[in-house]
Amino acid sequence: MEKASLILVTGGSGMVGQALLGRLRGGGFENIVAPSSKQLDLRDQGATHRFFEQQPVDYVFHLAGHIGGIGASVTYPVEFLYENMMIAMHVIHAARTAGTRKLIFLGSSCVYPRECKQPMAEDDVLTGPFEPTNEGYAIAKIGAMKLAEYSNQQYGTNFLNLMPCNLYGYGDHFEPAKSHVVSALIYKFDKAKREREPSVEIWGTGTTRRELLFVEDLVDAMLHFMDHVDAKDVGSFVNIGLGEDLSIRELALTIKDIVGYTGELRFDATKPDGMPRKLMDISRAAKLGWKPKIGFEQGLRLTYDWYLANVIAKKGAA
Ligand SMILES: NC(=O)c1ccc[n+]([C@@H]2O[C@H](COP(=O)([O-])OP(=O)(O)OC[C@H]3O[C@@H](n4cnc5c(N)ncnc54)[C@H](OP(=O)(O)O)[C@@H]3O)[C@@H](O)[C@H]2O)c1
């Protein structure tokens, strides 16, 4: 990307969007548009096309979507399928008709089958049924990924699909209704410590394994692929992950230690576990020149420090 390029970041207020915008602005890119959902509702096809017709967008980072943890995706499957499908279809189609030079779409490791062999390589996608708790989200991600892939085949666009594993880090959603596993555990342990609760309840059996990537590592990946890799070299999509995982029990114990909580852990096995394991094979990304840098322990400490400075301190000051 050139410094004068017009860059569109959808989902700029989200966890990934904030981290990306911080890095782009810090790198001297000033010609950036990052409309909120109120300014441009991407579910509105007409408005999305008009937006692209009115300004010559060179590069798109498409991050916007309806996102949430397992509880939300089980309760609101309609929104997870419909909104994500509409938003992604409109952006990718409008970018193609407007002649956007390059686009990055973020999928998710949820696209892999529930019983996928581990680690999951790109060719394993669509080889079996999805995990039921995130089926709608996965189908929307597959639809979008295929539209980008077909646009490349049929119209010669340069649209790249990156499939990140579970993410965490600065700017995550810590409030229970919108949190993911790391932010939910940080919130619970921190609250239990402050309120001297004797135990913390954790959803599921604790045996499920998860791969977690620090959000700044994903930003590195997006910038690397935008600047140095073309769709023809990626194929259908590329996994972006840490390449190692840990059980929810191990994750909970690590966060408990970082927070300094001394009570008990109680696992509620009546709550759904989701996919038993989701570890990505990241060798394709490595061959294309990207590797993660921040391990679990370091990333979790950075996230908790950020939470104390930006969420807890602000609550205290309010
Ligand atoms: N977080 C993860 O663990 C994870 C893992 C794998 C992949 N991903 C993917 O990474 C991307 C970014 O995730 P995130 O965690 O940063 O999400 P997030 O924090 O939940 O942010 C979602 C963003 O989408 C925007 N948005 C929602 N509906 C919209 C609409 N109708 N029109 C325009 N914008 C809309 C929101 O804008 P407003 O605030 O203005 O409403 C917000 O900026 C998503 O595509 C997600 O699927 C995330």
PDBQT file of the ligand as one rigid body, heavy atoms in Angstrom, charges set to zero:
ROOT
HETATM    1  N1  LIG A 401     -12.681 -12.030  17.773  1.00  0.00    +0.000 N 
HETATM    2  C1  LIG A 401     -12.318 -13.243  17.419  1.00  0.00    +0.000 C 
HETATM    3  O1  LIG A 401     -11.983 -14.122  18.243  1.00  0.00    +0.000 OA
HETATM    4  C2  LIG A 401     -12.279 -13.612  15.945  1.00  0.00    +0.000 A 
HETATM    5  C3  LIG A 401     -11.770 -14.866  15.567  1.00  0.00    +0.000 A 
HETATM    6  C4  LIG A 401     -11.717 -15.191  14.214  1.00  0.00    +0.000 A 
HETATM    7  C5  LIG A 401     -12.163 -14.286  13.271  1.00  0.00    +0.000 A 
HETATM    8  N2  LIG A 401     -12.660 -13.084  13.670  1.00  0.00    +0.000 N 
HETATM    9  C6  LIG A 401     -13.147 -12.155  12.645  1.00  0.00    +0.000 C 
HETATM   10  O2  LIG A 401     -12.444 -10.939  12.751  1.00  0.00    +0.000 OA
HETATM   11  C7  LIG A 401     -13.287  -9.856  12.360  1.00  0.00    +0.000 C 
HETATM   12  C8  LIG A 401     -13.230  -8.761  13.409  1.00  0.00    +0.000 C 
HETATM   13  O3  LIG A 401     -13.651  -9.292  14.665  1.00  0.00    +0.000 OA
HETATM   14  P1  LIG A 401     -13.698  -8.408  15.991  1.00  0.00    +0.000 P 
HETATM   15  O4  LIG A 401     -13.504  -9.357  17.121  1.00  0.00    +0.000 OA
HETATM   16  O5  LIG A 401     -12.826  -7.221  15.850  1.00  0.00    +0.000 OA
HETATM   17  O6  LIG A 401     -15.241  -7.940  16.006  1.00  0.00    +0.000 OA
HETATM   18  P2  LIG A 401     -15.966  -6.917  16.980  1.00  0.00    +0.000 P 
HETATM   19  O7  LIG A 401     -15.032  -6.384  17.997  1.00  0.00    +0.000 OA
HETATM   20  O8  LIG A 401     -17.202  -7.600  17.483  1.00  0.00    +0.000 OA
HETATM   21  O9  LIG A 401     -16.393  -5.732  16.005  1.00  0.00    +0.000 OA
HETATM   22  C9  LIG A 401     -17.383  -5.908  15.062  1.00  0.00    +0.000 C 
HETATM   23  C10 LIG A 401     -17.349  -4.735  14.118  1.00  0.00    +0.000 C 
HETATM   24  O10 LIG A 401     -18.296  -4.960  13.071  1.00  0.00    +0.000 OA
HETATM   25  C11 LIG A 401     -18.999  -3.749  12.847  1.00  0.00    +0.000 C 
HETATM   26  N3  LIG A 401     -20.332  -4.030  12.337  1.00  0.00    +0.000 N 
HETATM   27  C12 LIG A 401     -21.247  -4.906  12.852  1.00  0.00    +0.000 A 
HETATM   28  N4  LIG A 401     -22.388  -4.858  12.141  1.00  0.00    +0.000 NA
HETATM   29  C13 LIG A 401     -22.188  -3.935  11.164  1.00  0.00    +0.000 A 
HETATM   30  C14 LIG A 401     -23.009  -3.423  10.123  1.00  0.00    +0.000 A 
HETATM   31  N5  LIG A 401     -24.263  -3.869   9.932  1.00  0.00    +0.000 N 
HETATM   32  N6  LIG A 401     -22.481  -2.484   9.306  1.00  0.00    +0.000 NA
HETATM   33  C15 LIG A 401     -21.223  -2.018   9.496  1.00  0.00    +0.000 A 
HETATM   34  N7  LIG A 401     -20.401  -2.455  10.448  1.00  0.00    +0.000 NA
HETATM   35  C16 LIG A 401     -20.879  -3.406  11.284  1.00  0.00    +0.000 A 
HETATM   36  C17 LIG A 401     -19.067  -3.061  14.208  1.00  0.00    +0.000 C 
HETATM   37  O11 LIG A 401     -19.258  -1.676  14.006  1.00  0.00    +0.000 OA
HETATM   38  P3  LIG A 401     -20.058  -0.713  15.048  1.00  0.00    +0.000 P 
HETATM   39  O12 LIG A 401     -19.316  -0.798  16.366  1.00  0.00    +0.000 OA
HETATM   40  O13 LIG A 401     -19.985   0.636  14.446  1.00  0.00    +0.000 OA
HETATM   41  O14 LIG A 401     -21.453  -1.274  15.178  1.00  0.00    +0.000 OA
HETATM   42  C18 LIG A 401     -17.691  -3.404  14.783  1.00  0.00    +0.000 C 
HETATM   43  O15 LIG A 401     -16.749  -2.445  14.374  1.00  0.00    +0.000 OA
HETATM   44  C19 LIG A 401     -14.670 -10.468  12.138  1.00  0.00    +0.000 C 
HETATM   45  O16 LIG A 401     -14.877 -10.674  10.758  1.00  0.00    +0.000 OA
HETATM   46  C20 LIG A 401     -14.603 -11.795  12.845  1.00  0.00    +0.000 C 
HETATM   47  O17 LIG A 401     -15.474 -12.754  12.279  1.00  0.00    +0.000 OA
HETATM   48  C21 LIG A 401     -12.729 -12.711  14.971  1.00  0.00    +0.000 A 
ENDROOT
TORSDOF 0
